[in-house]
Amino acid sequence: MGRTAPLSGRAGLHDCRGGQRLSGARLSGAKPVAGTAVVCNACRGHGYRGGHDCRGERDAMTVEIGFALLTGVFVAALAFGAVLSPLLFTDPGRTGTGVLLAAAGSAAGVAFVWRVVRVLRRFTGRRAG
């Protein structure tokens, strides 16, 4: 990937995956990566090799999880309403209503899980490729 800039806007600072903030004075054994990044030994131990932004990746994943959950709830509500729509036009009785509610709940759960998994798999596929 491209050049890595310091996360805080000040030279010599880097946030590693472990959440440590290290200054240039305390970076024993740090080496510049891709021209601008400082990668500490702790970051190398976590698998950070430079060329990307640890905090940026975490933020992107957080946004993607929120998007997946929000759209999952929306798709689940649509599925629930679609399965219950016969109740608007007919009166299936007490047993039929119970069956429709159970089917609607099941369809909503499946739709929610399907959407969340689909969004997160597409996101991890974009990151890997």
C-alpha positions as CSV (number, residue, x, y, z in Angstrom):
1,M,0.0,0.0,0.0
2,G,1.0,3.7,0.1
3,R,3.0,5.6,2.6
4,T,2.0,5.5,6.2
5,A,1.6,8.8,8.1
6,P,1.8,9.2,11.9
7,L,-1.7,8.9,13.4
8,S,-1.5,11.8,15.7
9,G,-0.2,14.3,13.2
10,R,3.1,14.6,15.1
11,A,6.1,12.8,13.8
12,G,7.3,9.8,15.8
13,L,3.9,8.7,17.2
14,H,2.2,5.5,16.3
15,D,-0.8,3.6,17.9
16,C,-0.1,-0.1,17.9
17,R,-2.9,-2.8,17.9
18,G,-2.4,-3.2,21.7
19,G,-3.5,0.4,22.2
20,Q,-0.1,1.6,23.3
21,R,0.9,5.1,22.3
22,L,4.7,5.4,22.0
23,S,6.7,8.5,21.5
24,G,9.8,8.7,19.3
25,A,12.0,9.0,22.4
26,R,10.7,5.7,23.8
27,L,10.8,3.7,20.6
28,S,13.7,1.4,21.1
29,G,14.6,-0.4,17.9
30,A,12.0,1.4,15.9
31,K,12.6,1.6,12.1
32,P,10.9,3.8,9.5
33,V,8.5,1.9,7.2
34,A,7.5,3.2,3.8
35,G,9.3,6.4,4.3
36,T,7.2,8.0,7.0
37,A,5.9,5.4,9.5
38,V,7.6,4.5,12.8
39,V,6.9,0.9,13.7
40,C,7.7,-0.1,17.2
41,N,8.7,-3.7,18.3
42,A,5.3,-4.1,20.0
43,C,3.5,-3.4,16.7
44,R,5.8,-5.8,14.9
45,G,4.9,-8.4,17.6
46,H,1.2,-7.8,16.9
47,G,1.8,-8.4,13.1
48,Y,1.9,-4.8,12.1
49,R,4.2,-4.5,9.1
50,G,3.6,-0.9,8.0
51,G,1.8,0.3,4.9
52,H,-1.6,0.6,6.6
53,D,-3.1,2.4,9.6
54,C,-4.0,0.3,12.6
55,R,-6.5,2.8,14.0
56,G,-8.0,3.3,10.5
57,E,-8.6,-0.4,10.1
58,R,-10.3,-0.6,13.5
59,D,-12.5,2.4,12.7
60,A,-13.4,1.0,9.3
61,M,-14.3,-2.3,10.9
62,T,-16.4,-0.6,13.6
63,V,-18.3,1.4,10.9
64,E,-18.8,-1.8,8.9
65,I,-20.2,-3.7,11.9
66,G,-22.6,-0.8,12.6
67,F,-23.7,-0.8,9.0
68,A,-24.2,-4.5,9.0
69,L,-26.3,-4.5,12.2
70,L,-28.4,-1.5,11.0
71,T,-29.2,-3.0,7.6
72,G,-29.7,-6.4,9.2
73,V,-32.4,-5.0,11.5
74,F,-34.0,-3.3,8.4
75,V,-34.0,-6.5,6.4
76,A,-35.3,-8.5,9.4
77,A,-38.2,-6.0,9.8
78,L,-39.1,-6.3,6.1
79,A,-39.0,-10.1,6.3
80,F,-41.2,-10.1,9.4
81,G,-43.7,-7.8,7.8
82,A,-43.7,-9.8,4.6
83,V,-44.5,-13.0,6.4
84,L,-47.2,-11.4,8.5
85,S,-48.9,-9.6,5.6
86,P,-51.6,-12.3,5.1
87,L,-53.0,-11.2,8.5
88,L,-54.0,-7.9,6.8
89,F,-56.3,-9.7,4.4
90,T,-57.5,-12.8,6.2
91,D,-58.3,-14.0,9.7
92,P,-56.6,-17.4,10.0
93,G,-57.7,-17.9,13.6
94,R,-55.8,-18.2,16.7
95,T,-53.6,-21.2,15.6
96,G,-52.9,-19.7,12.2
97,T,-51.9,-16.4,13.8
98,G,-49.5,-18.2,16.1
99,V,-48.0,-20.1,13.2
100,L,-47.6,-16.9,11.2
101,L,-45.9,-15.2,14.1
102,A,-43.5,-18.1,14.6
103,A,-42.7,-18.2,10.9
104,A,-42.3,-14.4,10.8
105,G,-39.9,-14.5,13.8
106,S,-37.9,-17.3,12.2
107,A,-37.8,-15.5,8.8
108,A,-36.7,-12.3,10.5
109,G,-33.9,-14.0,12.5
110,V,-32.6,-15.8,9.3
111,A,-32.8,-12.6,7.3
112,F,-30.9,-10.6,10.0
113,V,-28.1,-13.2,10.3
114,W,-27.9,-13.5,6.5
115,R,-27.5,-9.8,6.0
116,V,-24.9,-9.3,8.7
117,V,-22.8,-12.2,7.5
118,R,-23.1,-11.1,3.9
119,V,-22.0,-7.5,4.6
120,L,-19.1,-8.5,6.9
121,R,-17.8,-11.2,4.4
122,R,-17.8,-8.6,1.6
123,F,-15.9,-6.2,3.8
124,T,-13.2,-8.8,4.7
125,G,-13.0,-9.8,1.0
126,R,-12.3,-6.2,0.0
127,R,-9.6,-5.9,2.8
128,A,-7.9,-9.2,1.7
129,G,-7.9,-8.4,-2.0
